[in-house]
Amino acid sequence: MSIAPHLPHRSGTPTAPAPGVGFARDLAGWGGRRALVSEGRVVSYADLAGLVAERAERLGPVRRLVLLEMASDVDSVATYLAALAGGHPVVVVDAARPDVVAATRAAYDPDVVARGDALDERRPGTAHDLHPDLAALLSTSGSTGSPRLVRLSAGNLQANAESIAAYLPLRDDDLAALSLPLHYCYGLSVLHTHLLRGAGVLLSDASVVDPCFWAAAREHGATSLAGVPHTFELLERVGLDEVSPTTLRYL
């Protein structure tokens, strides 16, 4: 794995709050609509907004670099959205890969390390000179397969979500069955676009060949599924027509 060196230090000098990402700030406007479903738990937009506000208050008003050990659960999503809403640059890594977490932590010296609802505040302010536009750092694999971290601004994230939501037949009563991981840009884009439209996301770390994934999709009326080529290769084995809910509208 190749990780860039430390961000420039600023000896703990506070940085001004960034405006944050629109879809992360505007959750409460969707009220009682279904936002997330995880392990049978249904979380409304109002409830999610409350979780995000509580987490944002703990992160504080001074911009800090947050390393988030991301998992497909409500607490990880709430922490992620709190960072975006509060203008805290967030490095998203796979919670299931302690080697990657340790390497990223050593390379970037985050101010806060987050896992679920737990925040390990390593310093009260920031040790970094954070670019005012920086919102997220995501890992991606290029043609060599060697991960790199890509810098994204709040404007990047908002515009990408708006572009995809405009293209897809996305409705506010939709529910995406999400098997893609949330440390992966595609999984995050599904989350972003649905939050933008007031739609719901069914979170799961189960494979699409796992019967429990489709049992939850049928129980909650999933309307869409996003996947990579391997996802659909797996679905050919299990037979999508045999397992999918009747509510499924598009892939």
N, C-alpha and C positions, 0 to 999 in steps of 0.2 A: 504494500500500500504506500502511496506517495502522498504526503501531507505537507502543505506549505508551512514555512516557519511561523514563529509568533507574529501576531499582529503588533504594530508599533505600540510601545508603552507610553503612557502619559502620566505616570507616577500618581495614579488615583484621582486625577483631576476630573470632576463631574463633566458630563457632556449634556447638552440640551436635549430634551425629549424630542423624538421624531414624531411625525403626525400619526404613524401607525397605518395598518392596512384596513381598508374600508370594510370588507366583509367580516373581519374579526371584531370591529368596533360596533357593528350595526346589528348584532344578534338579537337584542331585546325587541327590536321592531317586529319580529316574526311571532312574538307572544307564545301562545300555547301550542304552536305547530311542532310536530315531531322533528327533532334535529338529529339525534343519535339513538341507535339501538345497539346494546352490547350485552351479551349473556342474558338476554331476556329483559334487561333494564331499558326502559324507554325514557329518554331525556328530552324535555321540551326545549325550545329556544330560550324561553324565559329562565328555565333552570340552568341551561348551559351558560347564559349570560351572567348569572349569579356566580357560578363556579369560576368563570373567566375573571370577573371583577375581583373576587376574593384572591385569586392567584396573582392578578396584576398588582393589587395592593401590597402583597408580600414581596413582589419583585421591586417595588418602589418607584419613585419618580425619576431617579437618575438612570440613564441608559447604561445597561451592563451587557456583557457578552454571556449568553446563556447556552450551555451545552445540554441538550435534551436527549436523554436515552428514550427514544420513541418506541412505543408499543401500540398495538391496535386496541386501545381502551379509552374510556371516557376521560380519565385523569390525564393521560398523555395529551389528548386533544385539547383539553382545557388549558393545560400549561402552555402548549404551543400557541394557542390563540391569544393567551394573555401576553406572551412575548410579542406577538405581532401587533396586538392592539396597543401595547404600551411603548412600541418603538424600540424594544430590546432585540438586537441582532441575535438570532438563534441558530446554533449549529445542530442539525438533526442527524442523529446516528442511531443505528440499530441496537435496541436494548438487549437483544439476544446475542450480540457479539462483543463480549467484554474486552477482547483483544483490540478491536477497533475503537471502542470507547476509551480505553487506556491510552492508545496511541494518539487519538485526537485530543484528549485532555492534556497530554504531555506537550503536544505541538502548539496548542492554542491558548493554554493557560486561562480557561474561562473564569469569569467572575462568579458565576453560579452554575452548579451542576444539578440538573433536575431529572428525577425519575418518578413518573406518576405524579402524585401530589406532594412528594418530598422535594424540598429545595435545600441543597447544600450550598449555603452562601459563604464563599471563600473570602470575600472582602465586602465591606459595605458599599463601596463605590466601584469604579472600574480602573483597571490597570492599562487600558488600551485607548488608543486614539481611534475612535469608531467613526467611520465615514457617515455623514448625516443621512445618506440614502440607503445604507445597508440594512436589510431586513432579515435575510436568511442566508445560510450557507448549506448547500445540499450536495451530497455525494452523487456522482454519476460515473459510469464506466464508459470510456470511449472505445475506439476500435481496438486498442491494445488490451482492454479489459482491466486496466489499472485505474482504481478510483481516483477522482479528483474532486475538489470542492469548488462549486460554482457559486459566485456571489450574486444575489438577487436583491433588487430594491423593492420597497413597498409598491411602487408603481408597476414594476415587473409582475408581481404576484397578482395585483388587482386586475391589470389589463389582460393577463393570461386567462384568469377566471372568467372575465367578461367575454372574451373572444370565444372560448369554448362553450360557455352557456348560451351564447347567441347562435352558435352553429348547431348544437344538439337540440332535439325536441324536449327540452327540460322544463318540467312543470313543478309548481310548488308542492304538489301532492306526491311527487316521485320519491322512491326509496331505492338507493343504489346498494346492491349487494357487493360489498367490497372485500375481495380476497387479496388484493395487492397490498403490500406492506406500506405503512405510512412514513417510513424513512426513505421511500422511493418516490421520485418526483411524480410519477404517474398516479400512484395512490393518493398523494397529496392533492393533485389537481382534481381528482374526483371529489375529495372533501371540499376543496375551495369552491368549486362550481356549484355544488349543492347548497352550501351555506349561503352563497351569493343569492340564490333563488328561493331560499326558505324551504328547501326540500330536505329529505332525510338521508342518512347514511347508516347502513347496517354494518357494524364493525365486526370483523372476525379474523382470527389468525389461522383458521382452518383452510385446507385445500379445497378446491372445487370438486375433488373426487370424494370428499368426506361427506357422508350422509347428513351429519349434523349441520353442515353449511347450508344445504338445501332445505332441511327441515325448518331452520330459522327463516330462510327466504320465503318459504310457503306460509309460515305462521304470521309473518309480518307484512306479507304482500309486496315483496321486492318487485320493482318495475324495470330495473336495468342491471347490466353486468358489464364491467370494464375488464379487459384482459389483454395480455400479450400473446404472441403466437403460441407459446407453450400452454397457456390457459386453455386455448381452444383445442389443442392436441389432446389434452387431458379430458376435455368435455366429450370429444369423439369416443373415448373409451367408455365413459359412463352413460352416454346417450342423453343429451340435453333435454330432449322431448320427454324423457322418462322422469327426470328429476326436477325440472324447473317449475315454478308456480305459474298458474294461468294468468297472473297479473303481469308477467314479464313482457315488456313492450319492445325493448331494443337491446342490442349488444354493441 
